[in-house]
């Protein structure tokens, strides 16, 4: 995929995007075809999102999230989506990040 423009990110947002990029290249992108072919939920990807604190990025720390800025959240979403649409769709790192499902996923999968 050719990127014609990248916004300048602050240090925190760039760090989160780098984490997402590494996971996407190593785990999410290689799994994408299999997930699409088998039409299954990417549980292994969700577990990695939780392990690397990408699930619930935008949720305030007081509620179990990371409390990062929306800019960082969007950078993570874009990075994951470029490698695996299924993981992005199920990641709970969405444009509507304050959903009950996101909070439940962070708590349940972190156990």
Order of alpha helices (4+ residues) and beta strands (2+ residues): alpha-alpha-alpha-alpha-alpha-alpha
